[in-house]
């Protein structure tokens, strides 16, 4: 059973479904435009795997000019936030669109218009543990070809996309051994990546809710729409609950809390372009945040 039909863009309740069973968001975009006419639409976008294809090396994930234009045009119609696992400054530089809200390090650091700049303060106490864990991981993974440790301010990404399939277990074993040595951290999973983060109650879903508060929007007046592809985006999909729209990028049998799917970043671009066109129509103009 699907969580939502293609005729109703907002679910009253959530249930897990396989990505392959979800309806295509492009087929439901007209109904979304109608819903956005009555409520303040706010669009949240992941970066890697959503705005750009997944690549072997993180530094090669370059935003295409056409995608940047689509994001920029949409931002003239409604508030847009980029919510990424990348460091704040990194994702800001890669997107390069002024006037957006940016949440880096899975929402641990946030910036936006009107000089908005914030960090989740409880996580700052875990920076020494992350420093120590980084050194441990570099040592343990040094003998596994293709493994890569990427330090961010509030997390450590351990990439194993370029590791031989038979040695992926050794990478996870090194991550688990590191967690045993350094208290206060937790392990997250993504597409061929493990993330070590402070073991605090904060994630992309909490960051989404915080940003809605900053925009002075409540569930009754806002229509939050989140597009993401990875397991870390599931926190955001779950946070939407009733009254929001979750769109997962990808295909296959993975279980998701999203309501709709898009196949790849190319479809994401088409969706963003069409959404901006709908919001530009006088009869469907979306209320702006105060």
N, C-alpha and C positions, 0 to 999 in steps of 0.2 A: 504494500500500500504506500502511495506517495504522500509526502507531508503536505503537499499543496498542489492544487490543480493549476493549469495555465490560465484560468480565468480570474483567479484571485491572487494578487501580488503579495499580500500580507497574510502570514499564517496566524491562526488563533492559538495553535499549539505546535510544539516541535517534536519530531521523531526522527531517529536515525534512518538513513536510507543509503543505498549504494549510489555512487556517483552516476553510474550508467543508467540508473532508473529515474533520475531527475529530469524534469522538462528543461528544454533549452531556454535560457533567459532571453534570447533574441525573439522568441515566439511570444513572450509575455510582456515585451517592453511597452506596448500600447497601454496595457492595464496599469503598469507601473507609472506611466506618465499621468494617467488620470488620478492615481493615488497621490502623486507628488503635487497635484494642483490644490489639494486640500490640506496638505501637511508640508512642513519644512524639510525638504530633501537634503540629506547630508551624505556624501559619498566617501567611503573609506576604501583605499586601494593598497594592496600589498605590492611589492616591487618585483623581486626575483620570481620568475615563473608566472607572473601575472601581467606586468607591464613589459617584461623582457623574457625571452626564452631562458630555460635553465642551460647553463654553460659549464664547461669543465673547470674553469678558473673564475672565481668571483669577480675579479677585476675586469673580465671580458663581458660582463653584463651591461651593455651600453643601450641606453634608451634611444629608440629610433626617432628621427625627427617627426614622423607622422604621428607616433604615439604621444610625443610631447605636445604637439599641436592639439590633439584630441583632449588631453588632460587640461591644457590651458583654456581651450574653448569652454569646456564643461565648468571650469572654475569661475567663469564669468556669469554662470547661471545659478550656481549653488555652491556652498562650502565644500571643499575637497581636502581630504587628509590622506597622506601617504603613511602607512603603518608598516614598518620594515624591521627585520632582524639586523639590518646594517646599522652601523653607527650613525648618529644624527647628521654629522657633517658630511659623511659619505653619501647618504641618500639625498641630502639637500643638493649636493653638487651634481649628482647624477641626473636628478629630475630637472633641476634648474628652472623651476617656475616660481615666480614670486607670488605672494598672496595665498599660498597653500599652508595647511597645517602639516607638520612633519613629526612623526613619532618614530624615533630610532631605538635600537637595542630592544626590540619587542615592546616598545612603549615605556621603557624606563627613563627616556629623555625625550622631551617634547618642545617644539618651537612653533611659532605661528605669527600671524599678523598682530599689530599693536604691541610689539615687543614681548610677546608671550615666550617665556623660556622657563622650563621647569624640569626637575629631576625627581624621581621617586626617592625621597630622602632615606627611608630605611635601608635601601639597597647600598648606600654609600659605605656602610659599615662592613660590607662584604668585599670591598675592593682588595684588601690585603690577601684574602683567601683566593681570589681570582688570580692575583699576581703569582702566588705560590703554586696554584694549580697549573698555571701556564707553564712554569718551569718544569713541573713534574711531567706534564704531557709531552713537552718537547723532548725530554729524556726518554720516556717510554716508547714514543712513536718514532724515534729517530731511526730505527732499524726496519721500519715498514715502508717500502717504496710507495709513493703516491699519497701517503697520509699527510695531511696538512693541518696545522694549528693556526687558527686565525683569531687573534685577540681583539675584542671590542671593549668598550668602556665597561659595560655591565654584563658581559657574557664572553664565553670562549666557544668558537665553532670548531669542531673537529670534522674536517671533510674527508670522506673516503670514497668519493666518486671515482677516483683514479687508482684505487687499490684493487689488486686482484681479488676476485670474488671469494676465493678460498681463505683470504686473510682478513675479511671484514670482521669476523668474530674476534680476532686478535686486537683490532682497533677498539671494539666495544669493551673488551676485557681491560684494556689500558685506561679507558675512560672510567670504568667502575673502580679500578684500583686507585685512581686519582681521587674519586669521590670518597673512598674509605679513608684516605690520608688527610683530606681537607674538609672539615665539617662546615656545614652551613650552605652547601651548594646542592643543586638538584640537576638531574639529567633530563633533557628534552630531546625529542627526535624530529628529524625532518627528512627531506629527500636526500639520502646518502650523506647525512650530516648528523652529528650529535651536538647538542648545545649544553654547556654548563652555565647555570645562572644562579643568582642568589635565591635561596629557598624562602622566598617571601610571597605573599598573596598578591602578585601583580603579573599581568600578562596582556596580550593584545586586547582581550575583551574588557579588562579593567581600564585600559588606556582609552578605548572607544567610549566607555561610559563617562570617563573624566572629561574628555573633549566635548561631549554633548552638554555637560554641565557648564563648561567654559563658554559655550555658544548660547547658554541660557535656554536650552531646549529640554523639554520633558518628553516622555514616551507618548503622551497624548497629543503632542503638537509636532513631534519630529518623525521623519521617515528615514531612519538610518539604513544605508545600503552598503554592504561590505563585499568586496571581491578579493579572493585569495586562493592560493593553490595548495598550501602545505599544511602539515599537521598543526603547526603553531597557529594557523588561522582558525582552527576549530574553536579555540577559546572565544574568538570574536563572533563566530556563527552562533555559539551557544548563548553569548551575552545578548544577542538581539531578541531572543525569545519571541513572544507575540508582538507584532507591530513593526518588525524590521524585515529586511530582505537579505539573505545570504546567498552568494553566488560563488560556487567553487569552480576553479579552472582545472580542467583535466578530464580524464576518462578512466574507466575500469571499475573494479568491484570494491574499492575502498569505501568504508562507511563514513558518512559525513553528516553534520548537522545543518548543512546548507539547504536552501529551498530549490535552487536552480543550478544549472551548470553552463559553462562555456568551454569550448574545446581547447583553446589555446590563446596566447596573447593576440593573435590576429583577430579572433572573435571578440576579445575584450576591447580592442580598438574600435571595431564596428559598433559594439554596444555603446561605448562612451560617445561616439559620434552621433548615433541615433538618439541617445538620451539628451544630449545637448540640443539637438534639433527639436525634440518634443518640448523641452523646457522653454525654448525660444518662442514657441507658438503662443499667441496672446491668450487663447482659451485655456491653456494648460500651464501658465506661468507659475512656477513654484514659489511659495513664500520664502523670503530670505531670513536667515537668522538675525536676531537683533544685535 
